[in-house]
Amino acid sequence: MKEDLFVSGRMNPNIDPYLNIWHWQIPVYLFLGGLAAGLLFFAALYTILGKEKEMPTTVKWATFLVPFILILGLLALFIDLKHKLYFWQLYTTIRLESPMGWGAWVLMIITPISMVWVASYLKELIPSWDWKFDFLNKFEKWVIANRKGVAWVMIFYSVILGIYTGILLSAFNARPLWNTSLLGPLFLVSGMSTATALIMWMTKNEAERKLMSRIDLLLIGIELFFIVHLFMGFLASSAVQINAAQLFLGGQFTVSFWVFVIILGLLFPAGLEVLEMRGVHIPIVIPVVLILFGGLMFRFIMVEAGQITRYLY
Amino acid sequence: MRYAMAIDTRKCVGCSDCVVACQTENNVPIGYCRDWVVEIMAGTYPQLEIELRSERCNHCSNAPCVRCCPTGASHFEQGGIVTVTHKKCIGCGACIESCPYDARYSHPEGYVDKCTFCLHRVVDGQLPACVSVCPTKCMYFGDLDDPNSSVSNALKNRKYIVLAPEAGTQPQIYYLT
């Protein structure tokens, strides 16, 4: 028998009996951040490749959602802070060893860039739009003339936005479920997949939808590959990681993860998209909603399960 | 200067005076504690072994909580003591997620709080509150870089462990077994 108990009694709120300091605000932001990163990535990518005409929704119309998505995400993060009046302290220092610091600064940079991108296409949506100020007209002309340069900057920051959330979680060596370098790439690919799904839903261009569908299938394949290696890695690591993996291999998150994230969120929509490619008509809303739902559930499960995992001593 | 603590688990009786002294000295809110006592019992009756440990923030040399703080609120003071500057803390909770010892908590006023090795007493030449009230005098606090300090002497002739060394944090509380 080995018995381990508190003699002095301990029940620190949100810390005991298991860590529960991050609630719904964090997975919601992780989802919105990944979605925004993916949308901006593909917009920038197809601009750099010179395919604005063939991919109008990807390059233009889908990006109109990004400023709102980022603002909602930032709002969720702000709500999560427990010392809200001091949030501005984030912007008084640059700490290279803190992924959360990277995130604060990248969001500070990419939110205005996304607004500038959208603003430069505003006249295509609303032809009668007038900026009213001369310097804004000049700025719009400059952005349109240097669109490829802006796209290169945007693609760089969108990748950081998509990957840093996974790196942030993986940098906590106290949380064995998160402490894997696979988490960054996994979050990036998942975010890109949710973005391609949203673009597929929004576009009226058949060729664009077909291309996005193939890219989405590739991304889902990579995601499944990463998830398999995530668990292989856990089972080949130390006792704390093996324990962490057990939450998903027989433990309390088994059903919710494999059913909602893997089957409903990845495998089933991928199957529907393959059927669509083979000629069976599937209403696009079904795989898209499943992919978005799967992405959100994945982040909810990872944040909750990660806080339950801990070192054993 | 490297402040550290050595706690003799053979002399600890689990009275929890250290817990109450800390809560009194540091105005810890009701329902929270900065340190706690753990009892580990192993074996089958009547061959039972018991270890009593008073745990707190380990003021690690490679503190993950300092590394992950986005504002620098969580930082090293003199002698490697890890403290939180309240007015720099935004309450994001990253440091709480990063601590393998669950030493931190979110104070009701919004900032993150934890054991400070009673820095306000140490700069005055006193010992931390928990060390000074211990009835069995099983706790030692001092400068590890000073070979004649009470901590250095305690570690010279006894076997000791640290908590979760595999976490890579280099904790500075040594439990004499």
Interface residues (C-beta under 8 A of the other chain):
Chain A: M1 K2 E3 D4 L5 F6 V7 S8 G9 R10 M11 N12 P13 N14 I15 D16 L19 I21 W22 D80 L81 K82 H83 K84 L85 Y86 F87 Q89 L90 T92 T93 R95 E97 S98 P99 M100 G101 G103 A104 L168 A171 F172 N173 A174 R175 S238 Q307 R310 Y311 L312 Y313
Chain B: G14 S16 V19 G31 Y32 C33 W36 V37 V38 E39 I40 M41 A42 G43 T44 L52 P64 R67 C68 C69 P70 T71 G72 A73 K87 K88 C89 I90 G91 C92 G93 A94 I96 E97 S98 C99 P100 Y101 D102 R104 Y105 S106 E109 G110 Y111 L163 A164 E166 A167 G168 T169
